[in-house]
Amino acid sequence: MKRLLICFIALLLILSVCGCTKTAPAEVNKTETESGITLEKCLKYGDYQWVEIEDLFVEDVLANMPYEYELYDASELFAEVLENRNGLVIVERCIGFVTNKETGDGRVLNALDENYNYISYRSVTEDYCDGTVFVSYMIYNPENNYVDDIIERYDFVLSREWED
């Protein structure tokens, strides 16, 4: 555990020295899945490949929105934020993996509460298998304050290392 903490702190120091403005999503789900997938392992994959994906996503999608936006990690987004967005676009970042290809079921690794970590990949057109890791962005409707009104969703393959 100490070794993991030291590696994480060293990585944060390296990222801050390099001038990177993105920080890793909060490490909340430290339990290892049946497939051996953890949030830490996914974030390590590809030297934070999700940061590059996110930069392109922000540049291509969010820059063209007529609204102001705020980006939240899944572990940082609470109902109070969604219920009080009042014209602000809230974007949620989820890092998850496919648990059942046949049904499209998945699990969010950076969810704060393990009771609320389900995600569906049924609508994803990208070819995937059990164990495919995705970074997904949910864009909430700025026209109302409903907690479940997602108007757009973007899914990007982050890793295929744990695929069956």
C-alpha angles and dihedrals in degrees: 000000000000090000092052091048092049091049091049093049091047090051092050090050091050091049092048092049091049090057095246111158096196120088127199118264113265113279100238107137105059097159116111116236126227088265093051093252118147131169090244092055092047093050091048090054113104095359092284095322087173089069090062091046090049093049090054092044092052092046096046104034112019097040089063096052118110090221136071113253141201123202118218132185112234089249091055100047115097133176091253090063093049094044092053104039094114100186096337118122110234116202119194122203115210125183109198146145138223114260097176121021093190094059098026092238119159144170128232110227097194096051115127095219121043088210089065104042101106120125130172123222095181092113095049111113095195114101108255142166137201105296098029108143119219136186106213130190120204117197114204121213110260091201094076141016100239111139094220102043103114110170098182137016130192124193125192127183108242101175141001093186095109099041119132 
